[in-house]
Amino acid sequence: VSKNGRDSNNGRSQSKAFATIDKAIEAAADGDTILVWPGEYVEEISFMGKAITVRSAADAAVLIGANYACTFSMGENCDSVLANFVITGCGRSGIFCDGSSPTLKNLTIVDNQTGILAYGGANPQITNCILWKNTDASLSAWKASYAWDISYSCVQAAATDNISWTAGNINTDPLFANLAGGDYHLRSPYGRYAPQSGAWMTDSVMSPCIDAGDPFEYPRDEQVPNGNRMNMGAYGGTPYASKSSGPRCP
């Protein structure tokens, strides 16, 4: 974990990182960005009502919670941002929102009891995410009439679910590199990062989540060729995003 933006406490570099994400959040102030180094973090974090950004610093970190990996329950709004994480192995839900409406971007939420659970009028802003193979549901709210504010995301859900499918959402197998083995990088014939070896390899098929993120958002640090468009999922916008055959960035 590494926290930018203030001189208090540690967390100014990888060598002086906070021991847990929660410790970094406790020390953060509104407007701070917390950068989380790669690895598995078995903890249940809360944003504590703070308008901060919590984002992976390199290849996507993995969040695992006994019940929930991340909870928003103190009135958080769109200025509270969780981005570029794999969230898996949670006994109840990957993300729990109660009366809060955070921004959830470029997350891969897979193999939890439920992907995202919303209560108390929560309305999370969900974009560029992948929600797949969650046991009960990808998205669950306390009342059937709940309308999810989700766009440019890959959601394993029934056509009858109350989701706007007109805003770039898809309901197609994301073609992870190795779902059973926990490698959620996207398959691509043009290049996919293999974390076990640190090398790039190619596949015979291409994930539909590549170049399928919000077309109005620049792909940031994605390596070229990247189609000038961000990938869905935890690696979108990072140097570890799978490549496409699109034009090189100018």
Buried (B, 14 or more C-beta within 10 A) or exposed (E): BBBEBEEEBBBBEEEEBBEBBBBBBEBBEEEBBBBBBEEEBEBBBBBBBBBBBBBBBBBBBBBBBEEBBBBBBBEBBEEBBBBBBBBBBBEBBBBBBBBBBBBBBBBBBBBBBBBBBBBEBBBBBBBBBBBBBBEEBBBBBEEEEBEBBBBBBBBBBEEEBEBEEEEBBBBEBBBBBEBEEBBBBBBBBBBBBEBEEEEBEEBEEBBBBBBBBBEEBEBEEBBEBBBBBBBBBBBBBBEBBBBBEBEEEE
